Amino acid sequence: MSRRTHVSLDDRDVEGRFASWLKMTIDLIAPKDLYLIAGRATAKTTDIIAERSQMIIRDMPRSMQVLVSDTYMNAMRNIVPSLLEGWERKGWKRGIHYVTDQKPPPYFKLPFKPVETYKHTISIYNGVLFNLGSLDQPTGLAGGSYQHIYGDEARVLKFDKLKKLTPAIRGEYVHFGHSVFYRGRTFTTDMPNILEGDDDWILQQEKNFNVEQVKLALQVALVLNEIKKEVLAAKQIKDYHKIGNLKKNLVRWTERWVRVRKNLTFFYIASSFVNADILTEGYFQDSLKALGIEEFKSAILSLRINLKKGEKFYSHLGEHHYFDDGIRTGFYDHIKLTEANEIEETSLALKYLDCEQKLECGVDFGDMTSMVIGQPRGNYYYLLKEFYTLPPESSKELADKFRSFFKHQKVKILDMYYDRSGNQYQQINRDWAAEIAGFIEFENGIATGWKVNLMNRNQATILQSEEYKLVNNILGEQFPELPKLKIDQFQCKCLKSSLELTKIIVKTDRKNSKTIHKDKRSEKLPMLLRPMFSTNFSDAFKYLVCRAAYMKITKAITPFDTMEPSTH
């Protein structure tokens, strides 16, 4: 006799819903710990976390659960509204199934643990309390006792802070130890990109992923699902005898399903194509145009960002960033060959210099001091000239070289961006930045007409990972808010060499989290080799480019986040 498993969607006990195959797989397996890396627009919060949390809430009534975020602002503006939106879509109503930031109504059950304050909480009708936690204030959560933890955008959750919550996932085993979800974790994110400063700790959870156990849990769940369909089909034809037999089978397979899921971790990486039926082809075409190929790989395709020690630090630097026509045509034509050694270098020869606009420079201090001169010009930023000194030369000689070359500049204003240590030398009675500025503004106590503005007073340290992100965003020319760089390959030949030779170092801490650094071992080369073959000039370039205005633009860039269509 064939088994009847067809279920009519017209039945009032059946609710038709769309779900991707990934969402259905997660629901069927229902692991204790879920670590999901999925591309954008895969409904990680509004669908996957929303329904999984409802399942956990029903399985552990009156439990204490916590939802963590990097900041309260992010949680309240983005994550919590998405979670509540998902609950609403799945039938829950505010005031009936949950309330926020207030004492629950009298018809709600209460948690097992007394609640001191309902600020930043969500109370559920069956007594579950969601506490909203922020990793910028982790100590407020460490003393709590929670039965399950959730986190969206796991890539922005720093592991060093998150691990402080681990001792808080405990307690009430007598009441909740029966549940597979007891002391479980649910974290979702799109692919961490360490080039953007993300934390990739979630990738380390793959080692806890037992493929065979997951396969078995899925197989048992599929059998259990077929039995549920048979029960509904028998109910629709009012075959109550069959329903009784099926329910006995349902109990047996439910027990097996619970048993196989104990301590189960499901780690999975999926691209945005799991929702291709809803997103349509146009979404992916638009995403590629908006994000560029590199970010498209991580944000949409969920491809891991693999960096190697020998890779270039300025990975987007190309030939199109250089120009070779920086000298005015015919400027030196009047010079005789016999007089070539007597040529005085002057800024008048620079084709792309505007003598009626101020200059800007980046300076790196040290036993070798490097200076790079730049000037904005429309949508472009031109790097026009470089200077350096080696011992025994120092600040005075660097200032002399600058003033001599630019003595014909009509607007004698220089904005100086420099190493923050230039300020710190004040502690040993040598303010290096002010010293160079003084030698430019005065010669033998006489004013030269130059005015130097020190641009980095009290500026925070520029991390090498921040430099990597900003400079490669500029070099990648993806964002119109940032200038396009043009470097004179002859007047800035040391800078060109330094940028092209600088390599990446990827450091891994004991928790296997990776961070990007600049390989600066070349700064130990013999002194005469440093101008062309060390990272010194790249640091002068760094201080010129990594200014607060550009850093602010980069931090504000979140391409396409607000343009993603609904997945429902």
C-alpha positions as CSV (number, residue, x, y, z in Angstrom):
1,M,0.0,0.0,0.0
2,S,1.5,3.4,-1.0
3,R,2.1,6.0,1.6
4,R,0.1,9.2,1.2
5,T,2.3,12.2,1.9
6,H,0.7,14.8,-0.3
7,V,-0.5,17.8,1.8
8,S,-3.0,20.3,0.5
9,L,-2.0,23.9,1.0
10,D,-5.7,24.7,1.4
11,D,-5.7,23.1,4.8
12,R,-6.0,25.6,7.6
13,D,-3.3,23.7,9.5
14,V,-0.8,24.3,6.6
15,E,0.9,27.6,6.0
16,G,2.7,28.0,2.6
17,R,6.1,29.7,2.8
18,F,9.0,30.3,0.5
19,A,12.4,29.2,1.8
20,S,15.7,28.7,0.1
21,W,17.2,25.2,0.2
22,L,19.8,26.5,2.7
23,K,17.1,27.8,5.0
24,M,15.2,24.4,4.8
25,T,18.5,22.5,5.5
26,I,19.2,24.6,8.6
27,D,15.7,24.1,9.9
28,L,15.8,20.4,9.3
29,I,19.2,19.9,11.0
30,A,18.5,22.4,13.8
31,P,22.0,22.2,15.3
32,K,23.0,23.2,18.8
33,D,25.6,25.6,17.3
34,L,25.1,27.4,13.9
35,Y,27.9,29.3,12.2
36,L,26.7,30.5,8.9
37,I,28.7,32.6,6.4
38,A,26.3,33.6,3.6
39,G,26.4,36.3,0.9
40,R,24.4,39.5,1.1
41,A,20.6,39.4,0.6
42,T,20.3,35.8,1.9
43,A,17.9,36.9,4.7
44,K,20.3,35.9,7.5
45,T,18.5,37.9,10.1
46,T,14.9,38.3,8.9
47,D,14.5,34.6,7.9
48,I,17.2,32.3,9.2
49,I,17.8,33.8,12.7
50,A,14.2,34.8,13.1
51,E,12.8,31.3,12.6
52,R,15.6,29.5,14.3
53,S,15.2,31.8,17.4
54,Q,11.4,31.0,17.4
55,M,12.3,27.3,17.5
56,I,14.8,27.8,20.3
57,I,12.3,30.0,22.2
58,R,9.6,27.2,22.0
59,D,12.1,24.6,23.1
60,M,13.4,26.5,26.1
61,P,10.5,28.5,27.6
62,R,11.4,30.9,30.4
63,S,15.1,30.8,29.5
64,M,17.5,33.7,29.3
65,Q,19.0,34.4,25.9
66,V,21.3,37.1,24.6
67,L,21.7,38.9,21.3
68,V,25.1,40.5,20.9
69,S,26.3,43.2,18.6
70,D,29.4,45.3,18.2
71,T,27.6,48.4,19.5
72,Y,24.2,49.2,20.9
73,M,23.7,51.6,18.0
74,N,24.2,48.9,15.4
75,A,22.0,46.5,17.3
76,M,19.1,49.0,17.8
77,R,19.2,50.5,14.4
78,N,19.8,47.4,12.3
79,I,19.9,44.0,13.9
80,V,16.9,44.1,16.3
81,P,14.5,45.7,13.8
82,S,15.4,43.0,11.2
83,L,14.8,40.3,13.8
84,L,11.5,41.7,14.8
85,E,10.5,42.1,11.2
86,G,11.3,38.5,10.7
87,W,9.1,37.5,13.6
88,E,6.2,39.6,12.3
89,R,6.5,37.9,9.0
90,K,6.2,34.6,10.7
91,G,3.1,35.5,12.6
92,W,4.2,37.1,15.8
93,K,2.6,40.4,16.9
94,R,4.0,43.0,19.2
95,G,2.1,43.1,22.5
96,I,0.8,39.5,21.9
97,H,3.9,37.5,21.4
98,Y,6.6,39.9,22.5
99,V,7.2,43.3,24.0
100,T,10.4,45.4,24.1
101,D,12.0,47.5,26.8
102,Q,9.2,47.1,29.3
103,K,7.9,44.8,31.9
104,P,5.9,42.1,30.2
105,P,2.1,42.1,30.6
106,P,0.6,39.9,33.3
107,Y,-0.5,37.2,30.8
108,F,3.2,36.6,29.8
109,K,5.1,33.9,31.7
110,L,8.2,35.1,33.6
111,P,11.8,33.9,33.2
112,F,13.2,31.5,35.8
113,K,15.7,34.2,36.8
114,P,14.4,37.5,38.3
115,V,14.9,40.5,36.0
116,E,16.3,43.7,37.5
117,T,15.8,45.9,34.5
118,Y,14.0,45.6,31.2
119,K,16.1,48.1,29.4
120,H,17.4,46.7,26.1
121,T,15.4,43.5,26.5
122,I,12.7,41.6,24.5
123,S,10.2,39.6,26.6
124,I,8.5,36.7,24.9
125,Y,5.0,35.3,25.8
126,N,6.4,32.0,27.1
127,G,8.7,33.7,29.6
128,V,11.9,33.8,27.4
129,L,13.9,37.0,27.9
130,F,16.2,38.3,25.2
131,N,18.9,40.6,26.6
132,L,20.6,42.9,24.1
133,G,24.3,43.0,24.6
134,S,27.1,45.2,23.2
135,L,30.7,44.2,22.9
136,D,31.8,47.8,23.5
137,Q,30.5,47.2,27.0
138,P,31.1,43.5,27.5
139,T,31.5,43.6,31.3
140,G,27.7,44.2,31.6
141,L,27.0,40.8,30.1
142,A,29.8,38.7,31.6
143,G,28.1,38.4,35.0
144,G,24.8,37.1,33.5
145,S,23.6,33.6,32.9
146,Y,22.2,32.8,29.5
147,Q,21.1,29.6,27.8
148,H,21.7,30.6,24.2
149,I,23.6,33.4,22.4
150,Y,22.9,35.0,19.0
151,G,25.1,37.3,16.9
152,D,24.5,38.8,13.5
153,E,27.3,40.4,11.5
154,A,29.8,38.1,13.2
155,R,32.7,39.6,11.2
156,V,32.5,42.9,13.2
157,L,32.4,41.0,16.5
158,K,35.9,41.0,17.9
159,F,36.8,37.6,19.3
160,D,38.8,39.0,22.2
161,K,35.7,40.7,23.5
162,L,33.3,38.0,22.5
163,K,35.2,35.3,24.4
164,K,34.5,37.2,27.6
165,L,30.9,36.2,27.2
166,T,31.7,32.4,27.1
167,P,31.5,31.9,30.9
168,A,28.0,33.6,30.8
169,I,26.5,30.8,28.6
170,R,25.7,28.6,31.5
171,G,23.2,27.9,34.2
172,E,19.8,26.2,34.8
173,Y,20.8,22.8,33.5
174,V,18.0,21.2,35.5
175,H,15.4,23.2,33.6
176,F,17.0,23.4,30.1
177,G,19.4,20.6,29.9
178,H,16.9,18.6,27.9
179,S,17.1,21.0,25.0
180,V,19.6,20.5,22.1
181,F,19.9,24.3,22.0
182,Y,21.0,24.6,25.7
183,R,24.3,26.5,25.8
184,G,24.2,26.8,22.0
185,R,25.4,29.5,19.7
186,T,23.9,31.1,16.6
187,F,26.1,33.4,14.5
188,T,25.7,34.6,11.0
189,T,27.6,36.9,8.8
190,D,28.8,37.6,5.3
191,M,32.4,36.6,4.5
192,P,34.9,38.3,6.8
193,N,37.3,40.5,4.8
194,I,40.4,41.2,6.9
195,L,41.4,43.8,4.3
196,E,38.5,45.8,5.6
197,G,39.4,45.2,9.2
198,D,36.9,42.3,9.8
199,D,37.6,39.6,12.4
200,D,37.7,36.1,10.8
201,W,37.2,34.1,14.0
202,I,34.1,32.4,12.7
203,L,36.2,30.6,10.1
204,Q,37.9,28.8,12.9
205,Q,34.6,27.1,13.8
206,E,34.9,24.8,10.8
207,K,37.1,22.5,12.8
208,N,34.1,21.7,15.0
209,F,32.0,20.7,12.0
210,N,31.4,16.9,12.0
211,V,30.2,16.2,8.5
212,E,29.0,12.7,9.2
213,Q,27.0,13.7,12.2
214,V,25.4,16.5,10.2
215,K,24.5,14.1,7.3
216,L,22.9,11.7,9.8
217,A,20.9,14.5,11.4
218,L,19.6,15.6,8.0
219,Q,18.7,12.1,7.0
220,V,16.8,11.5,10.3
221,A,15.1,14.9,9.9
222,L,13.9,14.1,6.4
223,V,12.4,10.8,7.6
224,L,10.7,12.8,10.4
225,N,9.4,15.3,8.0
226,E,7.9,12.6,5.8
227,I,6.1,11.2,8.9
228,K,4.7,14.7,9.7
229,K,3.4,15.0,6.1
230,E,1.7,11.6,6.4
231,V,0.0,12.6,9.7
232,L,-1.3,15.8,8.0
233,A,-2.4,13.8,4.9
234,A,-4.2,11.3,7.1
235,K,-5.9,14.1,9.0
236,Q,-7.2,15.6,5.8
237,I,-9.0,12.4,4.9
238,K,-10.0,11.8,8.6
239,D,-8.1,8.4,8.8
240,Y,-7.8,8.6,12.6
241,H,-6.6,5.0,13.0
242,K,-3.7,5.7,10.8
243,I,-3.0,8.9,12.6
244,G,-2.6,7.0,15.9
245,N,-0.1,4.6,14.3
246,L,1.8,7.4,12.7
247,K,2.1,9.4,15.9
248,K,3.8,6.4,17.6
249,N,6.3,6.4,14.8
250,L,6.6,10.2,15.1
251,V,7.6,9.9,18.7
252,R,10.3,7.3,17.9
253,W,11.8,9.4,15.1
254,T,11.6,12.6,17.1
255,E,13.7,10.9,19.9
256,R,16.2,9.9,17.3
257,W,16.3,13.4,15.8
258,V,16.9,14.9,19.2
259,R,19.6,12.4,20.1
260,V,21.6,12.8,16.8
261,R,21.6,16.6,17.2
262,K,23.3,16.7,20.7
263,N,26.4,18.9,20.6
264,L,26.1,19.2,16.9
265,T,27.8,22.1,15.1
266,F,26.8,23.2,11.6
267,F,29.3,25.4,9.8
268,Y,28.5,26.4,6.3
269,I,29.5,28.9,3.6
270,A,27.0,29.9,0.9
271,S,26.9,32.6,-1.7
272,S,24.0,34.9,-2.5
273,F,23.0,32.6,-5.3
274,V,21.1,30.5,-2.8
275,N,18.4,33.2,-3.2
276,A,18.8,33.6,-6.9
277,D,15.2,32.8,-7.6
278,I,14.1,35.9,-5.6
279,L,17.0,38.2,-6.3
280,T,17.0,37.6,-10.1
281,E,20.0,38.1,-12.5
282,G,19.8,41.9,-12.4
283,Y,20.7,42.0,-8.7
284,F,24.0,40.2,-9.4
285,Q,24.8,42.4,-12.4
286,D,24.2,45.6,-10.4
287,S,26.2,44.3,-7.4
288,L,29.2,43.5,-9.6
289,K,29.1,47.1,-11.0
290,A,28.7,48.7,-7.6
291,L,31.1,46.6,-5.6
292,G,33.9,45.8,-8.1
293,I,35.2,42.3,-8.6
294,E,37.2,42.0,-5.4
295,E,34.4,42.9,-3.0
296,F,31.9,41.0,-5.2
297,K,34.0,37.9,-4.6
298,S,33.7,38.2,-0.8
299,A,30.3,39.9,-0.3
300,I,28.3,38.0,-2.9
301,L,30.2,34.9,-3.8
302,S,31.4,34.3,-0.2
303,L,34.9,33.5,-1.4
304,R,37.6,33.5,1.3
305,I,40.1,36.3,1.3
306,N,43.4,34.5,1.1
307,L,46.5,36.6,1.6
308,K,50.1,35.4,1.3
309,K,53.2,36.8,2.9
310,G,54.8,37.8,-0.4
311,E,51.8,39.7,-1.8
312,K,52.1,43.4,-2.6
313,F,50.9,45.8,0.1
314,Y,49.6,48.3,-2.5
315,S,47.8,45.6,-4.5
316,H,45.9,47.9,-6.7
317,L,48.9,50.0,-7.8
318,G,49.3,49.9,-11.6
319,E,51.0,51.6,-14.5
320,H,48.0,53.9,-15.0
321,H,48.9,55.6,-11.7
322,Y,52.1,57.0,-13.2
323,F,52.7,59.8,-15.7
324,D,55.9,60.4,-17.7
325,D,55.2,63.8,-19.1
326,G,55.6,65.8,-15.9
327,I,58.2,68.3,-17.4
328,R,57.0,71.2,-19.5
329,T,57.8,70.6,-23.2
330,G,60.9,72.6,-24.2
331,F,61.6,73.9,-20.7
332,Y,65.3,72.7,-20.8
333,D,65.8,73.2,-24.6
334,H,67.9,76.3,-24.1
335,I,70.4,74.5,-21.9
336,K,73.6,73.5,-23.7
337,L,75.0,70.1,-23.1
338,T,78.1,71.6,-21.6
339,E,76.0,73.4,-19.1
340,A,74.0,70.3,-18.1
341,N,75.8,69.9,-14.7
342,E,74.8,73.5,-13.9
343,I,71.1,73.0,-14.3
344,E,69.2,74.3,-11.4
345,E,66.1,72.1,-10.7
346,T,63.0,74.2,-10.3
347,S,59.3,73.8,-9.8
348,L,58.8,75.9,-12.9
349,A,59.5,72.8,-15.0
350,L,56.6,70.9,-13.5
351,K,53.8,70.7,-16.0
352,Y,51.1,69.7,-13.5
353,L,52.0,72.1,-10.7
354,D,49.7,75.1,-10.0
355,C,51.9,77.8,-8.7
356,E,48.9,79.8,-7.4
357,Q,47.7,77.0,-5.1
358,K,49.1,75.8,-1.8
359,L,51.2,72.7,-1.6
360,E,50.8,69.6,0.5
361,C,53.5,67.1,1.7
362,G,53.9,63.9,3.6
363,V,56.9,63.4,5.8
364,D,58.4,60.4,7.4
365,F,61.0,61.1,10.1
366,G,64.0,59.1,11.1
367,D,67.7,58.7,10.3
368,M,66.4,58.8,6.7
369,T,63.8,61.6,6.4
370,S,61.5,61.4,3.4
371,M,59.2,64.1,1.9
372,V,56.6,63.7,-0.8
373,I,55.0,66.8,-2.4
374,G,51.5,66.7,-3.7
375,Q,48.7,68.9,-4.9
376,P,45.0,68.2,-5.8
377,R,43.9,69.1,-9.3
378,G,40.2,68.5,-10.0
379,N,39.3,64.9,-9.4
380,Y,43.0,63.9,-9.4
381,Y,45.7,64.1,-6.8
382,Y,49.2,64.6,-8.3
383,L,52.4,63.5,-6.5
384,L,54.9,65.9,-8.0
385,K,58.2,65.8,-6.3
386,E,60.2,63.9,-3.6
387,F,63.1,64.9,-1.3
388,Y,65.1,63.0,1.3
389,T,68.0,63.3,3.6
390,L,70.5,60.8,4.9
391,P,72.9,61.3,7.8
392,P,74.6,63.6,8.5
393,E,71.9,65.7,6.8
394,S,68.7,66.3,8.7
395,S,65.8,68.8,9.1
396,K,67.7,71.9,7.9
397,E,69.0,70.3,4.7
398,L,65.5,68.9,3.9
399,A,64.0,72.3,4.3
400,D,66.7,73.9,2.2
401,K,66.0,71.4,-0.6
402,F,62.3,72.1,-0.5
403,R,62.6,75.9,-0.5
404,S,65.2,75.9,-3.2
405,F,63.1,73.8,-5.6
406,F,59.8,75.7,-4.9
407,K,61.3,79.2,-4.6
408,H,59.1,80.4,-7.5
409,Q,55.9,79.2,-5.9
410,K,53.5,82.2,-5.8
411,V,51.3,80.9,-3.0
412,K,53.8,79.8,-0.3
413,I,51.6,77.7,1.9
414,L,52.5,74.1,2.8
415,D,50.1,71.7,4.6
416,M,52.4,69.1,6.2
417,Y,51.1,65.6,7.1
418,Y,53.6,63.6,9.0
419,D,54.4,60.7,11.3
420,R,52.7,61.1,14.6
421,S,56.0,60.5,16.3
422,G,56.9,64.0,15.0
423,N,54.7,65.2,17.8
424,Q,56.0,62.7,20.4
425,Y,59.6,64.0,20.0
426,Q,58.4,67.0,22.0
427,Q,59.0,64.8,25.1
428,I,62.7,64.8,24.4
429,N,62.7,68.6,23.6
430,R,62.8,67.9,19.8
431,D,59.5,68.5,18.0
432,W,60.6,67.2,14.6
433,A,57.6,68.4,12.7
434,A,57.9,71.9,14.1
435,E,61.6,71.9,13.5
436,I,61.3,71.2,9.8
437,A,58.4,73.8,9.6
438,G,60.7,76.3,11.3
439,F,63.5,75.8,8.8
440,I,61.1,76.2,5.9
441,E,59.6,79.4,7.3
442,F,62.9,81.0,8.4
443,E,66.5,81.0,7.1
444,N,69.1,82.3,9.5
445,G,66.3,84.0,11.4
446,I,64.8,85.8,8.4
447,A,61.3,84.9,7.3
448,T,61.2,83.2,3.9
449,G,57.6,84.0,3.1
450,W,56.5,80.4,3.6
451,K,53.7,79.4,6.0
452,V,53.6,75.7,7.1
453,N,50.5,74.3,8.6
454,L,51.0,71.2,10.8
455,M,48.1,69.0,10.0
456,N,48.6,66.0,12.4
457,R,48.6,67.5,15.9
458,N,46.9,65.1,18.3
459,Q,46.0,62.7,15.5
460,A,45.6,59.1,16.4
461,T,48.0,56.4,15.1
462,I,47.2,55.3,11.6
463,L,47.1,51.5,11.7
464,Q,48.7,49.6,8.8
465,S,45.4,47.8,8.2
466,E,43.7,51.2,7.9
467,E,46.3,52.4,5.5
468,Y,45.9,49.2,3.4
469,K,42.1,49.8,3.2
470,L,42.2,53.5,2.3
471,V,45.1,53.5,-0.1
472,N,43.8,50.5,-2.0
473,N,40.4,52.1,-2.2
474,I,42.0,55.1,-3.7
475,L,44.2,53.1,-6.1
476,G,41.2,51.0,-7.0
477,E,39.3,54.1,-8.2
478,Q,35.9,52.6,-7.3
479,F,34.6,55.6,-5.3
480,P,34.1,59.0,-6.8
481,E,34.4,60.6,-3.3
482,L,38.1,59.7,-3.3
483,P,40.7,61.3,-5.6
484,K,42.5,59.4,-8.4
485,L,46.3,59.3,-7.9
486,K,48.8,60.4,-10.5
487,I,52.5,59.9,-9.6
488,D,55.4,61.5,-11.5
489,Q,57.5,58.4,-12.2
490,F,60.7,60.5,-12.8
491,Q,60.4,63.2,-10.1
492,C,59.2,60.5,-7.6
493,K,61.3,57.5,-8.6
494,C,62.2,56.5,-5.1
495,L,58.5,56.7,-4.1
496,K,57.6,54.6,-7.1
497,S,60.2,51.9,-6.2
498,S,59.1,51.9,-2.5
499,L,55.4,51.5,-3.3
500,E,56.1,48.7,-5.8
501,L,58.5,46.8,-3.5
502,T,56.5,47.0,-0.2
503,K,55.1,43.6,0.8
504,I,52.3,42.4,3.1
505,I,52.9,40.5,6.3
506,V,49.8,38.6,7.6
507,K,50.1,38.0,11.3
508,T,48.1,35.3,13.0
509,D,47.5,35.4,16.8
510,R,47.0,32.4,19.0
511,K,43.3,32.5,18.2
512,N,44.1,32.2,14.5
513,S,42.7,35.7,13.8
514,K,44.6,37.4,11.0
515,T,45.7,41.0,10.7
516,I,47.5,42.9,7.9
517,H,50.9,44.6,8.4
518,K,53.5,46.2,6.2
519,D,56.8,44.3,5.9
520,K,59.3,47.0,7.1
521,R,62.4,44.9,7.3
522,S,63.8,46.8,4.4
523,E,64.3,49.8,6.7
524,K,67.4,47.9,8.1
525,L,69.1,48.0,4.7
526,P,72.4,49.9,4.4
527,M,71.7,53.7,4.4
528,L,72.5,54.3,0.8
529,L,70.0,51.7,-0.4
530,R,67.1,52.9,1.6
531,P,65.8,55.7,-0.6
532,M,65.1,53.3,-3.5
533,F,64.6,49.9,-1.7
534,S,63.0,50.6,1.7
535,T,59.5,51.3,2.9
536,N,60.5,54.8,4.1
537,F,59.0,56.7,1.1
538,S,55.9,54.6,1.3
539,D,55.4,55.9,4.8
540,A,55.7,59.5,3.7
541,F,53.1,58.7,1.1
542,K,51.0,57.1,3.8
543,Y,50.9,60.3,5.9
544,L,50.1,62.4,2.9
545,V,47.2,60.2,1.8
546,C,45.8,58.8,5.0
547,R,44.4,62.2,6.2
548,A,41.3,62.5,8.4
549,A,39.1,63.6,5.5
550,Y,39.8,60.6,3.3
551,M,39.7,58.2,6.3
552,K,36.2,59.5,7.1
553,I,35.0,59.0,3.5
554,T,36.3,55.4,3.5
555,K,34.6,54.6,6.8
556,A,31.3,56.0,5.5
557,I,31.4,53.9,2.4
558,T,29.0,50.9,2.6
559,P,28.3,50.3,-1.1
560,F,24.9,48.7,-2.0
561,D,23.9,47.8,1.6
562,T,20.8,49.9,1.4
563,M,20.0,48.8,-2.1
564,E,19.5,45.2,-1.4
565,P,16.0,44.0,-2.3
566,S,13.7,42.2,0.0
567,T,14.1,38.4,-0.1
568,H,10.5,37.8,0.7
